[in-house]
Amino acid sequence: MSEVIADMGAKVLERFPAGAPRGSWPAEEYAAQRRAQGEPATVVMDLKSDAFLVVLQGDDD
């Protein structure tokens, strides 16, 4: 797992390879579905694994 994600305290919900077909945004679509369900999902790029990660930001408590 990426050190940055661990430092952010984020939970990775799903991983999507960066090589999706042109015009296809599966990570963004998945995050939008999660946001529609009330979860603050965000897409970030993991350069080491060349993948888009859909994450939930951790609590700042």
C-alpha positions as a LaTeX table, in Angstrom:
\begin{tabular}{lrrr}
\hline
Residue & $x$ (\AA) & $y$ (\AA) & $z$ (\AA) \\
\hline
Met1 & 0.00 & 0.00 & 0.00 \\
Ser2 & 1.22 & 3.47 & $-0.74$ \\
Glu3 & 2.90 & 5.31 & 2.13 \\
Val4 & 1.04 & 8.49 & 1.19 \\
Ile5 & $-2.36$ & 6.81 & 1.51 \\
Ala6 & $-1.30$ & 5.38 & 4.88 \\
Asp7 & $-0.16$ & 8.82 & 6.02 \\
Met8 & $-3.48$ & 10.31 & 4.92 \\
Gly9 & $-5.34$ & 7.79 & 7.06 \\
Ala10 & $-7.43$ & 6.91 & 4.02 \\
Lys11 & $-9.16$ & 3.60 & 3.39 \\
Val12 & $-8.79$ & 2.21 & $-0.14$ \\
Leu13 & $-12.17$ & 1.03 & $-1.41$ \\
Glu14 & $-11.16$ & $-0.09$ & $-4.90$ \\
Arg15 & $-8.23$ & $-0.08$ & $-7.34$ \\
Phe16 & $-8.50$ & 0.51 & $-11.09$ \\
Pro17 & $-5.66$ & 0.09 & $-13.59$ \\
Ala18 & $-4.66$ & 3.33 & $-15.28$ \\
Gly19 & $-4.93$ & 1.74 & $-18.74$ \\
Ala20 & $-8.71$ & 1.94 & $-19.12$ \\
Pro21 & $-10.02$ & 2.38 & $-22.67$ \\
Arg22 & $-10.16$ & 5.95 & $-23.98$ \\
Gly23 & $-13.25$ & 7.78 & $-22.71$ \\
Ser24 & $-13.72$ & 5.30 & $-19.86$ \\
Trp25 & $-13.38$ & 6.57 & $-16.30$ \\
Pro26 & $-14.19$ & 3.56 & $-14.07$ \\
Ala27 & $-12.58$ & 4.96 & $-10.93$ \\
Glu28 & $-14.45$ & 8.27 & $-11.24$ \\
Glu29 & $-17.72$ & 6.44 & $-11.94$ \\
Tyr30 & $-17.23$ & 4.18 & $-8.90$ \\
Ala31 & $-16.40$ & 7.16 & $-6.68$ \\
Ala32 & $-19.50$ & 9.01 & $-7.93$ \\
Gln33 & $-21.66$ & 6.01 & $-7.02$ \\
Arg34 & $-20.17$ & 5.94 & $-3.52$ \\
Arg35 & $-20.70$ & 9.71 & $-3.13$ \\
Ala36 & $-24.33$ & 9.24 & $-4.19$ \\
Gln37 & $-24.60$ & 6.80 & $-1.27$ \\
Gly38 & $-23.30$ & 9.46 & 1.10 \\
Glu39 & $-19.65$ & 8.41 & 1.34 \\
Pro40 & $-16.95$ & 11.05 & 0.68 \\
Ala41 & $-15.07$ & 8.97 & $-1.91$ \\
Thr42 & $-12.15$ & 10.52 & $-3.78$ \\
Val43 & $-9.95$ & 9.27 & $-6.62$ \\
Val44 & $-6.17$ & 9.46 & $-6.27$ \\
Met45 & $-3.39$ & 8.20 & $-8.51$ \\
Asp46 & $-0.85$ & 5.71 & $-7.18$ \\
Leu47 & 2.13 & 6.31 & $-9.47$ \\
Lys48 & 4.08 & 3.32 & $-8.14$ \\
Ser49 & 1.41 & 0.82 & $-9.18$ \\
Asp50 & 0.07 & 2.88 & $-12.12$ \\
Ala51 & $-3.45$ & 2.63 & $-10.74$ \\
Phe52 & $-6.27$ & 4.89 & $-9.68$ \\
Leu53 & $-7.45$ & 4.34 & $-6.12$ \\
Val54 & $-10.88$ & 5.19 & $-4.79$ \\
Val55 & $-10.38$ & 6.18 & $-1.17$ \\
Leu56 & $-12.34$ & 7.34 & 1.85 \\
Gln57 & $-10.54$ & 9.95 & 3.93 \\
Gly58 & $-9.89$ & 8.77 & 7.48 \\
Asp59 & $-11.18$ & 10.55 & 10.57 \\
Asp60 & $-8.97$ & 13.35 & 11.90 \\
Asp61 & $-9.75$ & 12.54 & 15.55 \\
\hline
\end{tabular}
